[in-house]
Amino acid sequence: MALSTLPFGLPERGSGNPDVLTRRDFLCRTATAGLASLAVPGVSPLAGGEAVAQGGNGSPADPTSVAAPHRGLLYPQQNQIRNVFDLSGIWEFQMDPDEAGEAQQWYATLPSPRPIAVPCSWNDLFEDARDYLGLAWYRKEIVVPSSWRGQRIFLRIGSANYSAKAWINGAVVAQHLGGHLPFIADISGQIAWDGRNVLAITVENKQLPERVPPGPPSEGGVAGASGGFPRTTYDFFPYAGLHRAAVLYSVPAAAHIDDLTVITSIDGSDGVVNVKVTTNGEYQGAGRARLGGIEADLAFHAGSADITMRVPSARLWGPEDPHLYPLTVSLTDAGRTRDTYTLSIGIRTIAVHGDQLLLNGRPIKLKGFGKHEDSPVSGRGHNLPMWIRDYELLRWIGANSYRTSHYPYGEEAMQLADQLGVLVINEIPAVGLNFDVPEQLTGQRLAQCRQQLRELIARDKNHPSTIMWNVANEPMGGSGSGRGSVVPRAVPVGMEFFRQMYADAHRLDGTRPVTLVGVQGGVRDWHAIFDVVCVNCYYGWYSQPGQLELGTQALAREVDELHRAFGKPVIVTEFGADTIPGAHSTPPEMWTEEYQVEFLRGFLDVSAERTFIAGMHVWNFADFRTSQGTMRATGMNFKGVFTRDRRPKMAAHFLRSRWGGK
Ligand code: BDP
């Protein structure tokens, strides 16, 4: 039987259950009143991976001069044709609170720079930078190898949180909004071949209401998730800076491979692999595809080629056997390779059937965590050793999955998930959305969400580990997360917003389920749109505090109601209790290690009795930094089952025995 590769369509509106359960009172994350007239000074809403602007002399890029969109976001690759020059290392850095640098041509020279590491967040490096979210400059001098001359050269910035602008030798080459996805600029025309080049990048991370995640209201209203500082609408530290590597890469100046899209399906014991190759222009020539030992010719028309290859007795990708096949695609001319790119692909299907989530046609239950990219000193900056350690601990504890809460993670993390067989719910940074806000604000946020989803899918569509797209975390219809605070007119506004997001996701990728992560007692109607119902539940913590039994009863009621209302798989995407390592009590009391263990045990017991529960993700894998506030001792969220430096709490040992960790 061939499993469909395009299983998802737009469902009809379902019946949300209007009963108000409990709500988490402290989570009043509002962004309302009087924001309609706010503008974004100096920032044009350029698209992301496509955000290539040509300017000159450091003048702000003119959005009307945006170069031909370059849509592929393939991970830069060093091979016999292509080159990569990683710019990680020590750069010059200077904060610019008055935003005077551009007028003073700081893109040429910084008046009083200090050294900084790239990639890294700036916040935990300098005494005066911890809470600084304004504009800052990065500068580096680079010499481009002369052997690259005659090729097309791109600058690719992996992640600049949140708003960025880049100059090469005084000319603006890129602008980008959105803090967690790569963007590229064709800089071939800007390079000086006879000496040094000056690369300057500005980054700022102001918490503005029209961004995603949205900032809090500029005055009045309620501050951050925990009422703390810096003020945010979410519960993690608003780290800022160049968080992932910036690289230069070269591709052939003439036709080159711009993008690859791989869709796999299963036919009996065969794997069926469809590959779509697009080039930068109207390439009409020949090419070659090699998948493992199978080879085929490619014929390009108007710049693209399509091929379907069959792998007999395929090894299907999954947590037990994360087998990857090397797929190499080349452009050829009279037998010579003109460009080539190799991708590791997994043959697998992911589908929803009734209330089951199916991996390769079989029901799968996710065991794992919501995570963060967060580590001491580096902040949100790329930390590969930490990722290797985290995957080791996921294996140790017996987890098979995690969610990229609350933003896309680094590309290397996705590659490791492919290699190690870890299933990923991949999320855009749409956390803290509230639909009881002026229409204009909702429109601006929708544009941001759509851009970030487009970029995320462009970047991660070929990872077998990504099994689901998530378009928002705990959106609200009023000033709090519970139904008690929902303003009725906000519900249809959210409905329209999410229908658009759902349609976009399936237009860009018809092969993966799309979800929305709701919250206990939150708006139910929005779940009707999506393929899987995801819900965050803190019964026994924010509600029924100290009363574990009442908490698990409330959880059982909530998931049963969601199942009855929608008949879809349900994933509890967050549940957890803050736990100070080393605090103990019997009987268990909140904040102790015993309480965390019993809390998690109760939730897992509820899940074990229900086949429609397709996953349980503990909040959180590790303790993480957040804003300072009365809810967050030492500026930390302590719901980790590991400490921030990855020492196990009692709960980690409990989960390991429960999940059969190795
Ligand atoms: C949930 C949020 C998550 C928070 C968590 C908590 O999705 O970001 O960190 O609550 O309060 O509402 O610990």
Boltz pocket constraint, residues with backbone or C-beta under 6 A from the ligand:
constraints:
  - pocket:
      binder: B
      contacts: [[A, 234], [A, 235], [A, 236], [A, 406], [A, 473], [A, 474], [A, 519], [A, 536], [A, 574], [A, 619], [A, 637], [A, 639]]
      max_distance: 6.0
